[in-house]
Each structure stands twice: as structure tokens, then as C-alpha cells.
Amino acid sequence: MGHAMDITNAMAQLEAAVANQLVLSGADASVEAAAVTLLAALEPALRAAAVDLAEQGAIELNAQLPGHRIDVVIADGEPSLKASLDDSDVPVDNDYEARIRFVCQENSRN
């Protein structure tokens, strides 16, 4: 599997940037509370955006790499792209056969 996107590091950088801005606001408790609330709301949105970007990347790579399949895999809460040979050209014996592909890692974070 390839390298995972580092969402945790991106979130830490965002928190550091907000903390730097809080220094400029002085010791205003209401501004600090608003920043904490904002960061709590942004983390799931940032994670969802990273998964969306990974999916868009997989779609683009699938279009450019015939004979290969690019899947988005979530491992330890971080999305990554997994490349494999595309076996969809394998002949099907009858009309009732179907393939379902689902990739899941047991050690994923919530």
C-alpha cells in the first residue's frame, strides 16, 4: 500500500495557526472558546475533504492507467491509494456472477 495522507499533521498545523492568532487576541476567553469550537467542527470536515480528494485522485488515476485499479483505502484513519492490476477483464461464466470489492483495515481510528 502507498503512503497515507497525513490528515493528523494537517490538523496539527491548523491548530498551531489558530493558536498563533489567539495570541494576538489577548486573553479573551470568549475568543478562545470560539476557536476551540471551530477547531472541533473543522476536524471531521478536514478528514472528509481528504477522503474526497483521495477519491478524486483515484478516479483520475483509474482513467489514466488502463489495466490497473486504484482504490482508496482507509488505514489508521488516514486515506491512501492502493494500486492493483485490474482483473475486471476476466471472462464471466454466467450472467449471475458479480464482484464486490471492499477494503477495510482493522486498526482504523474513528
Secondary structure as a PSIPRED ss2 file (coil, helix, strand):
# PSIPRED VFORMAT (PSIPRED V4.0)

   1 M C   1.000  0.000  0.000
   2 G C   1.000  0.000  0.000
   3 H C   1.000  0.000  0.000
   4 A C   1.000  0.000  0.000
   5 M C   1.000  0.000  0.000
   6 D C   1.000  0.000  0.000
   7 I H   0.000  1.000  0.000
   8 T H   0.000  1.000  0.000
   9 N H   0.000  1.000  0.000
  10 A H   0.000  1.000  0.000
  11 M H   0.000  1.000  0.000
  12 A H   0.000  1.000  0.000
  13 Q H   0.000  1.000  0.000
  14 L H   0.000  1.000  0.000
  15 E H   0.000  1.000  0.000
  16 A H   0.000  1.000  0.000
  17 A H   0.000  1.000  0.000
  18 V H   0.000  1.000  0.000
  19 A H   0.000  1.000  0.000
  20 N H   0.000  1.000  0.000
  21 Q H   0.000  1.000  0.000
  22 L H   0.000  1.000  0.000
  23 V H   0.000  1.000  0.000
  24 L H   0.000  1.000  0.000
  25 S C   1.000  0.000  0.000
  26 G C   1.000  0.000  0.000
  27 A C   1.000  0.000  0.000
  28 D C   1.000  0.000  0.000
  29 A H   0.000  1.000  0.000
  30 S H   0.000  1.000  0.000
  31 V H   0.000  1.000  0.000
  32 E H   0.000  1.000  0.000
  33 A H   0.000  1.000  0.000
  34 A H   0.000  1.000  0.000
  35 A H   0.000  1.000  0.000
  36 V H   0.000  1.000  0.000
  37 T H   0.000  1.000  0.000
  38 L H   0.000  1.000  0.000
  39 L H   0.000  1.000  0.000
  40 A H   0.000  1.000  0.000
  41 A H   0.000  1.000  0.000
  42 L H   0.000  1.000  0.000
  43 E H   0.000  1.000  0.000
  44 P H   0.000  1.000  0.000
  45 A H   0.000  1.000  0.000
  46 L H   0.000  1.000  0.000
  47 R H   0.000  1.000  0.000
  48 A H   0.000  1.000  0.000
  49 A H   0.000  1.000  0.000
  50 A H   0.000  1.000  0.000
  51 V H   0.000  1.000  0.000
  52 D H   0.000  1.000  0.000
  53 L H   0.000  1.000  0.000
  54 A H   0.000  1.000  0.000
  55 E H   0.000  1.000  0.000
  56 Q H   0.000  1.000  0.000
  57 G H   0.000  1.000  0.000
  58 A H   0.000  1.000  0.000
  59 I H   0.000  1.000  0.000
  60 E H   0.000  1.000  0.000
  61 L H   0.000  1.000  0.000
  62 N H   0.000  1.000  0.000
  63 A H   0.000  1.000  0.000
  64 Q H   0.000  1.000  0.000
  65 L C   1.000  0.000  0.000
  66 P C   1.000  0.000  0.000
  67 G C   1.000  0.000  0.000
  68 H E   0.000  0.000  1.000
  69 R E   0.000  0.000  1.000
  70 I E   0.000  0.000  1.000
  71 D E   0.000  0.000  1.000
  72 V E   0.000  0.000  1.000
  73 V E   0.000  0.000  1.000
  74 I E   0.000  0.000  1.000
  75 A E   0.000  0.000  1.000
  76 D C   1.000  0.000  0.000
  77 G C   1.000  0.000  0.000
  78 E E   0.000  0.000  1.000
  79 P E   0.000  0.000  1.000
  80 S E   0.000  0.000  1.000
  81 L E   0.000  0.000  1.000
  82 K E   0.000  0.000  1.000
  83 A E   0.000  0.000  1.000
  84 S E   0.000  0.000  1.000
  85 L E   0.000  0.000  1.000
  86 D C   1.000  0.000  0.000
  87 D C   1.000  0.000  0.000
  88 S C   1.000  0.000  0.000
  89 D C   1.000  0.000  0.000
  90 V C   1.000  0.000  0.000
  91 P C   1.000  0.000  0.000
  92 V C   1.000  0.000  0.000
  93 D C   1.000  0.000  0.000
  94 N C   1.000  0.000  0.000
  95 D C   1.000  0.000  0.000
  96 Y C   1.000  0.000  0.000
  97 E C   1.000  0.000  0.000
  98 A C   1.000  0.000  0.000
  99 R C   1.000  0.000  0.000
 100 I C   1.000  0.000  0.000
 101 R C   1.000  0.000  0.000
 102 F C   1.000  0.000  0.000
 103 V C   1.000  0.000  0.000
 104 C C   1.000  0.000  0.000
 105 Q C   1.000  0.000  0.000
 106 E C   1.000  0.000  0.000
 107 N C   1.000  0.000  0.000
 108 S C   1.000  0.000  0.000
 109 R C   1.000  0.000  0.000
 110 N C   1.000  0.000  0.000
